[in-house]
Amino acid sequence: MPVTIKSAEGIELMRIAGQILGRVHNEVAKELKAGMTTYDIDRLAEELIRSYGCIPSFLNYEGFPASVCVSVNEEVVHGIPSKQRVLQDGDIVSLDMGVIYKGYQSDAARTHGIGEISDKARLLIERTRESFFEGARMARAGGRLFDIGKAIDASVRPYGYGIVRDLCGHGIGRKMHEEPEVPNYRIAKRGMKLRAGMTLAIEPMINAGTYAVRWKKNGWTVVTADGSLSAHYENTVLVTRDGPEILSLVEEAAV
């Protein structure tokens, strides 16, 4: 499938989808606390998504059984919400969700601490978020695709973190996953030239230990191979002639 260049109408609908998704993330974050189940988070997020007139894009996507991927501690991505999984003080939890608004998609992820978390966990979350912004700065017309991953890599490599290689970012638009794939790590080549109107989901997944991961028996949930903590930060980004426009940020610092 070729890379799609979005029309002015499509871009505006993706802006609206992104702003709704950003608000949902912020509203869910305010409710997170020890004692909640990951199922509680999924129910809350789905209600909010639908209250804004959107469809939760993850629900039943390729068989995924929930509206939000809720990944705790060593879980990297695709954690399946459960009534049995209860958040504890000191946990970190990554929430990855998407919305569909009038046929256009937005995708974003955040990692949060529950109660008092360790300095190690706090720094991992902060540095993963920072690496997103370093990568997003490269998403400008005339730039090169692999410069995004190169910038993310340069941001976190000095801390000894592992950058997940088995998963990556992606194009997004009418479909959740479109071309191109967006690696989060350094590649020797520079990749395709970026054009105004491309929309990318940039999403560094950073582990406190090894970059290696494995899949749990449920076929969905990805965990760190060594049991170390993992953090995830993602936004939907529009490539423009004037630089990146982050579509799924609300009341947060933009590039």
Secondary structure, DSSP 4 states (H G I P E B T S, - for coil): -PPPPPPHHHHHHHHHHHHHHHHHHHHHHHH--TT-BHHHHHHHHHHHHHHTT-EETTTTGGG--SSEEEEETTEEE-PPP-TT-B--TT-EEEEEEEEEETTEEEEEEEEEE-SS--HHHHHHHHHHHHHHHHHHTT-STTSBTHHHHHHHHHHHGGGTPEEP-S--EEE-SSSSSEEEEE-SS--SS--SBP-TT-EEEE--EEESS-S-EEE-TTSS-EEETT---EEE-BEEEEEETTEEEETT-SSS---
